[in-house]
Amino acid sequence: MVLDVLMAVLMSVTVFAGTLLMLAAIFRWQVRRYNKTVATDLLNDWKMQLELLDTEGRKRALLSPPPNVVAAMVSLPAAGLFNGWTDSPVSAFDSQ
């Protein structure tokens, strides 16, 4: 009798913990997906703003991007390869 009650309590705790872990994993996945979407939108907006600048202004902006753009670039390192961020007119050799 005591063993049955103990097993029932243990099973309930296990199911509760499993449910919490599953919800935590779903929440973490949703937050990562949201952050990726926000970072992609931010980089695309910044790229459009760069296109409005003249060549000299674009070089100056690319040498010192805003902190939120740098954070988006760090959070999406592969986005530069796919969105053309590496095709900028500024390189390390231009600043010398």
C-alpha positions as CSV (number, residue, x, y, z in Angstrom):
1,M,0.0,0.0,0.0
2,V,2.7,2.5,1.0
3,L,4.8,1.4,-2.0
4,D,1.8,2.1,-4.4
5,V,1.4,5.6,-2.9
6,L,5.1,6.3,-3.2
7,M,5.2,5.1,-6.8
8,A,2.1,7.3,-7.6
9,V,3.8,10.4,-6.1
10,L,7.0,9.6,-7.9
11,M,5.2,9.2,-11.2
12,S,3.3,12.5,-10.7
13,V,6.5,14.4,-9.9
14,T,8.2,12.8,-13.0
15,V,5.4,13.8,-15.2
16,F,5.3,17.4,-13.8
17,A,9.1,17.8,-14.2
18,G,8.9,16.4,-17.8
19,T,6.2,18.9,-18.6
20,L,8.2,21.8,-17.2
21,L,11.3,20.8,-19.2
22,M,9.2,20.5,-22.4
23,L,7.7,24.0,-21.8
24,A,11.1,25.4,-21.0
25,A,12.5,24.0,-24.2
26,I,9.6,25.4,-26.3
27,F,10.0,28.8,-24.6
28,R,13.8,28.8,-25.3
29,W,13.2,27.9,-29.0
30,Q,10.6,30.6,-29.4
31,V,12.9,33.2,-27.9
32,R,15.8,32.2,-30.2
33,R,13.5,32.3,-33.2
34,Y,12.2,35.8,-32.2
35,N,15.8,37.1,-31.6
36,K,16.8,35.7,-35.0
37,T,13.9,37.4,-36.7
38,V,14.6,40.8,-35.0
39,A,18.3,40.6,-35.8
40,T,17.6,39.8,-39.5
41,D,15.1,42.7,-39.8
42,L,17.6,45.1,-38.1
43,L,20.4,44.1,-40.5
44,N,18.1,44.4,-43.5
45,D,16.9,47.9,-42.4
46,W,20.5,49.0,-41.8
47,K,21.5,47.7,-45.3
48,M,18.7,49.8,-46.8
49,Q,19.9,52.9,-44.8
50,L,23.4,52.3,-46.1
51,E,22.1,52.3,-49.7
52,L,20.7,55.8,-49.2
53,L,24.1,57.2,-48.3
54,D,26.8,58.4,-50.7
55,T,30.0,56.4,-51.0
56,E,32.0,58.3,-48.4
57,G,29.1,58.2,-45.9
58,R,28.7,54.5,-46.5
59,K,32.4,53.9,-45.8
60,R,32.2,55.9,-42.7
61,A,29.0,54.1,-41.5
62,L,30.5,50.7,-42.2
63,L,33.7,51.5,-40.3
64,S,31.6,52.2,-37.1
65,P,28.2,50.6,-37.2
66,P,25.7,51.3,-34.4
67,P,26.0,48.9,-31.4
68,N,22.6,47.3,-32.1
69,V,23.8,46.4,-35.6
70,V,27.0,45.0,-34.3
71,A,25.0,42.9,-31.8
72,A,22.8,41.6,-34.6
73,M,25.9,40.7,-36.7
74,V,27.3,38.8,-33.8
75,S,24.1,36.9,-33.1
76,L,23.8,36.0,-36.8
77,P,27.3,35.3,-38.0
78,A,26.2,33.5,-41.2
79,A,23.8,36.3,-42.2
80,G,26.7,38.3,-43.5
81,L,27.6,35.5,-46.0
82,F,24.0,35.1,-47.2
83,N,22.9,38.8,-47.3
84,G,26.0,40.2,-48.8
85,W,27.5,41.9,-45.8
86,T,30.9,40.9,-46.9
87,D,30.5,42.7,-50.2
88,S,31.0,46.1,-48.6
89,P,33.2,48.7,-50.2
90,V,35.2,49.0,-47.0
91,S,38.0,46.6,-46.0
92,A,40.8,46.6,-43.5
93,F,43.2,47.8,-46.2
94,D,41.0,50.9,-47.0
95,S,41.5,52.4,-43.5
96,Q,45.3,52.4,-43.7
